[in-house]
Amino acid sequence: MSIIVNLDVVMAQRKMSSRELARAINITEANLSLLKRGKVKGVRFETLAAICAYLDCQPGDILEYRPG
């Protein structure tokens, strides 16, 4: 089971920097970087909701399931 994080793609489509998003949702740039690279074991719904609200997207735009 693989969950792919497409946050960097969504950010690029909106011409958003990591610094800007991190400040807007009140997390560190280091934590955002780990999330973007898929190096986290979980993400709080509160954080996911804040990302989606700021980027005007759905969780499915950011997270993708690929079997295998």
C-alpha positions in Angstrom: 0.0 0.0 0.0 1.4 3.4 -1.0 0.0 6.8 -0.3 1.5 9.4 -2.6 1.6 13.0 -1.5 1.1 15.4 -4.4 1.3 18.6 -2.3 4.2 19.9 -4.3 2.2 19.6 -7.5 -0.8 21.5 -6.1 1.5 24.1 -4.7 3.3 24.6 -8.0 -0.1 24.9 -9.8 -0.9 27.8 -7.5 2.6 29.3 -7.6 2.9 28.9 -3.8 6.1 28.7 -1.9 6.7 26.4 1.0 7.4 29.4 3.2 4.1 31.0 2.3 2.1 27.9 2.9 3.9 27.0 6.2 3.2 30.4 7.6 -0.4 30.4 6.5 -1.2 27.1 8.1 1.1 27.7 11.1 3.5 24.8 10.8 7.3 24.8 10.4 8.8 24.7 6.9 10.7 21.6 8.0 7.5 19.8 8.9 5.9 20.9 5.6 9.0 19.6 3.7 8.6 16.2 5.4 4.9 16.1 4.5 5.6 17.1 0.9 8.2 14.3 0.6 5.9 11.7 2.1 8.2 11.2 5.1 5.6 11.3 7.7 3.6 8.5 9.3 0.4 10.6 9.6 -1.1 14.0 9.2 -3.7 15.6 11.5 -7.0 16.3 9.9 -6.7 19.9 11.2 -3.5 20.3 9.3 -5.0 18.7 6.1 -8.1 20.9 6.4 -5.9 24.1 6.8 -3.9 23.1 3.7 -7.0 22.4 1.6 -8.6 25.7 2.8 -5.6 27.7 1.9 -4.9 26.0 -1.4 -8.6 25.8 -2.3 -8.4 22.1 -3.0 -9.7 18.7 -1.8 -7.8 16.1 0.2 -7.8 13.9 -2.9 -5.9 16.5 -4.8 -3.1 16.2 -2.3 -3.2 12.5 -1.3 -3.3 9.6 -3.7 -3.5 5.8 -3.2 -1.5 3.6 -5.5 -1.7 -0.2 -4.9 1.5 -2.2 -4.9 
